[in-house]
Amino acid sequence: MTSPSSDSMVAEYRDAAVRHGSAKTARAANAAAEKIAVLYREFRQKGEQAALLPLLKDPNSSVRSWAAAHALEFAPEQAVPVLEALASGPPGAQRANASMTLREWRAGRLKFP
């Protein structure tokens, strides 16, 4: 069960992931990625990372990608299939990001601050 503050954090995380996926400039993408990182650190600090798991089924591929990448740290059995599906999807940024995320995670080089 998530707390009301966790629910609002999930909504903020989702919004930032959508903004990242639709960013038209590097500056906008970087700002959204920083917001996602700040929120993920807060989820981890509270021990509430599992609040992100419903986002693995989000209709937005950017949201699924971010949530799955973070979920590799605490629920890889749920995250890997999502990333594999994105990695085998249509060519584009989501496919490349998912492939690279899986490659780095499998090599033990993926770390979240």
Summary of the structure (lengths in Angstrom):
residues: 113
radius of gyration: 13.2
end to end distance: 25.1
largest distance: 37.8
contacts: 344
relative contact order: 0.13
helix: 76%
strand: 0%
